[in-house]
Amino acid sequence: MLPKTFSQKGQALILIVAAIVGLVALTALAIDAGNAFSDRRHAQNAADTAALAAALAKIQAQSQSPALTPEEIQTALQNAAISRATSNGYPDSTVTVNNPPAASCNGTNGPYAGNIEYIQVIIRSTVDTFFAPIVGIDQLHNCVEAIARAKAGSAGSFGGGNSIMTLATSGTGFSWTGSGNAIVTGGISSNAGISSSGSGDFTVGGGVASNGNLSITGSGDWNVANGVSINGNFSHSGSSDFIVTSGGFQIGGTASWSGSGTKSPWPPTHLDTPRPAQPDPLDGYLTPPVNPGSCIPVNYGGGASHTINPGCYTGISQTGSGNLTLNPGIYYLDGSSPVSFLIDCETPQDVIG
């Protein structure tokens, strides 16, 4: 009997089909994955520029006089980010802008989550595939994010580094009575009134904004670089100059000038929209440590210089010509007495009211 023979015809066809499938998969990996990677790089560049545009828009919005509301500032930075992303080919439906940052692309919170100084831009894009549908992949998805910090500098009516902000809503929130010269490289913002009766010159590198009145009775000159916005009345009865370099001089009430001194611009223009009260910028953001207790008063005058340490104080007053140095740390004020002093900090200090 003749032995059986097995035909191997057709095996080459099977191998060729398997090879074609493998080649298509490799082609899909090379072309489709390459397109997705290219889109990711482009989306990342778009997110980076959008975050920077939003940060710049926020700083510019914070520097306007009269001051914008927090909602208006948010709108400004949102529009700036979306406009920049759209100009790079990503419509607003693909862009998310968060200030402060929220969860990132992987759904977890990063180190800047909840920090109002940082702006997060997330872009989600979809890339259609050409060869991958053969293996069941019709689209590839990208998600990128960029974070930029928007910390106001010396310009602006309030906020920023080296500025003074008071949250009292009645009476005089900020008062200057000393004989030494004062330099605020940022701005001054007060939810109450502002008064000056000292003989020292007062230089403000940013702007001055107040929900109350601005009263000047001393001989010290005022030089404001970036606008004055007062909801209440302005009165001058001393011998000081009052110069606003740029940004305008607006008041919601009346303006009176007596005594000597140069005034510019004059008269001030009418403030059509009253400046809203400024919220506590640390509300919901900073939880201070427990009050250490044993609060004491500090009241210095004369020409001697003094240094105090972190702790609890019923009031801090420096009315003379000497320097008052606050060592680094957290200072608690119980609010029963006004705070009157000039801080010239070489290192950061925290003052908790």
C-alpha positions as CSV (number, residue, x, y, z in Angstrom):
1,M,0.0,0.0,0.0
2,L,1.2,3.4,-0.9
3,P,1.7,5.8,2.0
4,K,-0.5,8.9,2.4
5,T,1.0,12.2,1.3
6,F,0.0,15.6,2.7
7,S,-0.1,18.6,0.4
8,Q,1.4,21.9,1.8
9,K,-0.2,24.0,-0.9
10,G,-1.7,27.3,0.5
11,Q,0.7,27.7,3.5
12,A,2.5,30.5,1.8
13,L,-0.8,32.4,1.4
14,I,-1.5,32.2,5.1
15,L,1.9,33.5,5.9
16,I,1.6,36.3,3.5
17,V,-1.8,37.4,4.9
18,A,-0.3,37.3,8.5
19,A,2.6,39.3,7.3
20,I,0.3,41.9,5.7
21,V,-1.6,42.3,8.9
22,G,1.6,42.8,10.8
23,L,2.9,45.3,8.3
24,V,-0.4,47.3,8.5
25,A,-0.2,47.3,12.3
26,L,3.4,48.6,12.1
27,T,2.3,51.2,9.5
28,A,-0.5,52.3,11.8
29,L,1.9,52.5,14.7
30,A,4.4,54.6,12.6
31,I,1.9,56.9,10.9
32,D,-1.1,57.1,13.2
33,A,0.9,57.2,16.4
34,G,3.3,59.7,14.8
35,N,0.3,61.9,14.0
36,A,-1.0,61.6,17.5
37,F,2.4,62.4,19.0
38,S,2.7,65.5,16.7
39,D,-0.7,66.7,17.8
40,R,0.3,66.2,21.4
41,R,3.3,68.4,20.9
42,H,1.3,71.0,19.2
43,A,-1.4,70.9,21.9
44,Q,1.2,71.2,24.6
45,N,2.6,74.3,22.9
46,A,-0.9,75.7,22.6
47,A,-1.6,75.1,26.3
48,D,1.7,76.7,27.4
49,T,1.0,79.9,25.4
50,A,-2.6,79.9,26.6
51,A,-1.6,79.6,30.2
52,L,0.9,82.5,29.8
53,A,-1.7,84.6,28.0
54,A,-4.2,84.0,30.9
55,A,-1.6,84.9,33.5
56,L,-0.7,88.1,31.7
57,A,-4.4,89.0,31.3
58,K,-5.0,88.4,35.0
59,I,-2.1,90.7,36.0
60,Q,-3.4,93.4,33.6
61,A,-7.0,93.0,34.9
62,Q,-5.8,93.3,38.6
63,S,-3.9,96.5,37.7
64,Q,-6.9,98.4,36.3
65,S,-8.3,101.4,38.1
66,P,-11.0,101.4,39.1
67,A,-10.5,97.8,40.3
68,L,-12.3,95.0,38.6
69,T,-14.4,92.5,40.5
70,P,-13.0,88.9,40.9
71,E,-15.6,87.7,38.4
72,E,-14.4,90.2,35.8
73,I,-10.8,89.2,36.4
74,Q,-11.8,85.5,35.9
75,T,-13.6,86.4,32.6
76,A,-10.6,88.3,31.3
77,L,-8.1,85.4,31.9
78,Q,-10.6,82.8,30.6
79,N,-11.1,84.8,27.4
80,A,-7.3,85.3,26.9
81,A,-6.6,81.6,27.3
82,I,-9.3,80.4,25.0
83,S,-8.5,83.1,22.4
84,R,-4.8,82.0,22.3
85,A,-5.7,78.2,22.1
86,T,-8.2,78.9,19.3
87,S,-5.6,80.8,17.3
88,N,-3.5,77.6,17.6
89,G,-6.3,75.4,16.2
90,Y,-8.0,74.2,19.4
91,P,-11.6,75.5,19.7
92,D,-13.1,76.5,23.0
93,S,-14.9,73.2,23.4
94,T,-11.5,71.5,23.8
95,V,-10.1,74.0,26.3
96,T,-10.6,74.1,30.1
97,V,-9.2,77.0,32.1
98,N,-9.0,76.7,35.9
99,N,-8.0,79.4,38.4
100,P,-7.1,77.9,40.8
101,P,-6.0,74.6,39.3
102,A,-8.2,71.5,39.6
103,A,-7.6,67.9,38.8
104,S,-5.1,67.2,36.0
105,C,-5.5,65.0,32.9
106,N,-5.0,61.8,35.0
107,G,-7.7,62.9,37.4
108,T,-5.4,63.6,40.4
109,N,-4.6,66.9,42.0
110,G,-1.2,68.4,41.5
111,P,0.9,70.5,43.9
112,Y,-0.8,73.7,42.8
113,A,-4.4,72.6,43.1
114,G,-6.4,75.2,45.0
115,N,-3.7,77.9,44.8
116,I,-5.3,81.0,43.4
117,E,-1.9,82.3,42.2
118,Y,-1.8,79.6,39.5
119,I,-3.8,79.2,36.3
120,Q,-4.3,75.8,34.7
121,V,-5.1,75.2,31.0
122,I,-6.1,71.8,29.8
123,I,-6.5,70.9,26.1
124,R,-8.2,67.7,25.0
125,S,-7.8,66.8,21.4
126,T,-8.9,63.9,19.1
127,V,-6.8,62.5,16.2
128,D,-8.5,60.5,13.4
129,T,-6.5,57.5,12.4
130,F,-5.9,56.2,8.8
131,F,-4.6,52.7,9.1
132,A,-5.5,51.8,12.7
133,P,-9.3,51.3,11.9
134,I,-8.2,48.0,10.3
135,V,-7.4,46.8,13.9
136,G,-10.4,48.6,15.4
137,I,-8.9,51.9,16.4
138,D,-10.7,54.8,14.8
139,Q,-9.4,57.7,17.0
140,L,-6.6,58.5,19.3
141,H,-7.0,61.0,22.2
142,N,-4.6,63.5,23.8
143,C,-4.9,65.4,27.0
144,V,-2.2,68.0,27.9
145,E,-2.0,70.7,30.6
146,A,0.0,73.8,31.4
147,I,0.2,75.8,34.6
148,A,1.4,79.4,34.9
149,R,1.7,81.6,37.9
150,A,0.1,85.0,38.0
151,K,1.4,87.0,40.9
152,A,0.9,90.7,40.7
153,G,4.0,92.9,41.0
154,S,4.4,96.5,42.0
155,A,1.8,97.9,39.6
156,G,-1.9,97.9,40.2
157,S,-4.4,99.4,42.6
158,F,-4.1,96.6,45.1
159,G,-2.7,93.2,45.7
160,G,0.7,92.0,44.5
161,G,4.0,91.9,46.3
162,N,5.0,94.7,48.7
163,S,1.5,96.1,48.8
164,I,-0.9,97.1,51.7
165,M,-4.5,95.8,51.8
166,T,-6.9,96.5,54.7
167,L,-10.3,94.8,55.0
168,A,-12.0,97.0,57.6
169,T,-15.3,98.2,56.2
170,S,-15.8,101.4,58.3
171,G,-13.9,104.3,59.6
172,T,-10.2,104.6,58.6
173,G,-8.6,101.4,57.4
174,F,-5.2,102.9,56.7
175,S,-3.6,105.9,58.5
176,W,-0.2,107.5,58.0
177,T,1.0,109.9,60.8
178,G,4.8,109.5,60.9
179,S,7.5,111.9,60.0
180,G,9.6,109.5,58.0
181,N,9.3,108.9,54.3
182,A,7.2,105.9,53.2
183,I,7.6,103.9,50.0
184,V,5.1,101.2,49.0
185,T,6.4,99.5,45.9
186,G,3.0,98.0,45.2
187,G,-0.4,99.5,45.8
188,I,-2.7,100.5,48.7
189,S,-6.2,99.1,48.9
190,S,-8.6,99.8,51.7
191,N,-12.3,98.8,52.2
192,A,-12.6,101.7,54.5
193,G,-11.0,105.2,54.5
194,I,-7.4,106.4,54.1
195,S,-5.9,109.3,55.9
196,S,-2.6,111.0,56.0
197,S,-1.5,113.6,58.7
198,G,2.2,113.1,58.9
199,S,5.1,115.2,57.5
200,G,6.8,112.4,55.7
201,D,6.5,111.9,52.0
202,F,4.4,109.0,50.7
203,T,5.3,107.3,47.5
204,V,3.1,104.5,46.0
205,G,4.5,102.5,43.1
206,G,1.1,101.0,42.2
207,G,-2.3,102.6,42.7
208,V,-4.5,103.7,45.6
209,A,-8.1,102.4,45.9
210,S,-10.5,103.0,48.8
211,N,-14.2,102.3,49.5
212,G,-14.2,105.3,51.9
213,N,-12.8,108.7,52.0
214,L,-9.2,109.9,51.4
215,S,-8.2,112.7,53.7
216,I,-4.8,114.5,53.6
217,T,-4.0,117.0,56.4
218,G,-0.3,116.7,56.8
219,S,2.7,118.3,55.0
220,G,4.0,115.1,53.4
221,D,3.8,114.9,49.6
222,W,1.8,112.1,47.9
223,N,3.1,110.6,44.7
224,V,1.0,107.8,43.2
225,A,2.2,106.0,40.0
226,N,-0.8,104.1,38.9
227,G,-4.2,105.7,39.5
228,V,-6.4,106.7,42.4
229,S,-10.0,105.4,42.8
230,I,-12.0,106.6,45.8
231,N,-15.7,105.7,46.4
232,G,-16.1,108.5,48.9
233,N,-14.8,112.1,49.3
234,F,-11.4,113.6,48.8
235,S,-10.2,116.4,51.1
236,H,-6.9,118.2,51.3
237,S,-6.1,120.8,53.9
238,G,-2.4,120.6,54.4
239,S,0.7,121.9,52.5
240,S,1.5,118.7,50.7
241,D,1.6,117.9,46.9
242,F,-0.7,115.3,45.5
243,I,0.5,113.9,42.2
244,V,-1.0,111.0,40.3
245,T,1.4,110.1,37.5
246,S,-0.8,107.8,35.4
247,G,-4.1,105.9,35.6
248,G,-6.3,108.8,36.4
249,F,-7.9,110.2,39.6
250,Q,-11.5,109.2,40.2
251,I,-13.8,109.8,43.1
252,G,-17.5,109.0,43.8
253,G,-18.1,111.8,46.2
254,T,-16.9,115.4,46.5
255,A,-13.4,116.9,46.2
256,S,-12.1,119.8,48.3
257,W,-8.6,121.4,48.3
258,S,-7.3,124.0,50.7
259,G,-3.9,125.1,51.7
260,S,-0.8,125.0,49.5
261,G,0.7,122.3,47.4
262,T,0.6,121.1,43.8
263,K,-2.3,118.9,42.6
264,S,-2.4,116.9,39.4
265,P,-4.6,116.0,37.8
266,W,-7.3,118.3,39.0
267,P,-10.2,118.2,39.4
268,P,-10.7,114.5,39.7
269,T,-13.2,112.7,37.4
270,H,-16.4,111.2,38.6
271,L,-16.3,107.5,39.5
272,D,-19.4,106.1,37.7
273,T,-19.2,102.6,39.1
274,P,-18.3,102.3,42.8
275,R,-15.4,100.1,43.6
276,P,-16.6,96.8,45.2
277,A,-15.3,95.7,48.6
278,Q,-12.3,93.5,48.2
279,P,-12.6,90.0,49.7
280,D,-10.0,88.5,52.0
281,P,-7.4,87.1,49.4
282,L,-6.5,84.3,51.9
283,D,-10.1,83.3,52.7
284,G,-10.4,79.6,52.1
285,Y,-6.8,79.4,51.0
286,L,-4.7,79.8,54.2
287,T,-5.6,78.1,57.5
288,P,-3.4,79.8,60.1
289,P,-1.9,77.9,63.1
290,V,-3.6,78.1,66.5
291,N,-3.3,81.5,68.2
292,P,-0.5,81.3,70.7
293,G,-2.4,83.6,73.2
294,S,-0.8,86.0,75.7
295,C,-1.5,89.0,73.5
296,I,0.4,92.2,74.3
297,P,0.4,95.8,73.0
298,V,3.3,97.4,71.2
299,N,3.3,101.2,71.0
300,Y,6.6,102.8,70.0
301,G,7.3,106.5,69.3
302,G,10.3,108.7,69.0
303,G,13.4,108.1,67.0
304,A,14.6,104.8,68.4
305,S,14.5,101.7,66.4
306,H,12.9,98.5,67.7
307,T,12.5,94.8,66.7
308,I,9.6,92.5,67.6
309,N,9.2,88.8,67.3
310,P,6.3,86.6,66.1
311,G,3.4,86.3,68.6
312,C,0.0,87.7,69.5
313,Y,-0.5,91.5,69.8
314,T,-3.5,93.6,70.8
315,G,-2.1,96.4,68.6
316,I,1.2,97.4,66.9
317,S,2.0,101.1,66.6
318,Q,5.1,102.9,65.4
319,T,4.4,106.6,65.3
320,G,7.9,108.0,65.6
321,S,10.8,108.3,63.1
322,G,12.5,105.1,64.1
323,N,12.4,101.8,62.3
324,L,10.3,98.9,63.4
325,T,11.6,95.5,62.3
326,L,9.4,92.4,62.4
327,N,11.4,89.2,62.6
328,P,10.1,86.4,60.2
329,G,7.1,84.5,61.4
330,I,3.3,84.8,62.0
331,Y,1.9,87.8,63.8
332,Y,-1.6,87.6,65.3
333,L,-3.6,90.8,65.9
334,D,-6.8,90.6,67.9
335,G,-8.4,93.6,66.3
336,S,-9.0,95.6,69.4
337,S,-6.5,98.3,68.5
338,P,-5.5,99.8,65.1
339,V,-2.3,98.8,63.4
340,S,-0.1,101.7,62.5
341,F,3.4,101.0,61.1
342,L,5.5,100.8,58.0
343,I,6.9,97.3,57.2
344,D,10.1,97.2,55.1
345,C,10.6,93.4,54.9
346,E,13.7,91.7,53.7
347,T,12.2,88.3,54.4
348,P,8.5,87.3,54.2
349,Q,6.2,88.0,57.2
350,D,2.7,86.8,57.8
351,V,0.3,89.0,59.7
352,I,-3.0,87.3,60.7
353,G,-5.9,89.5,61.9
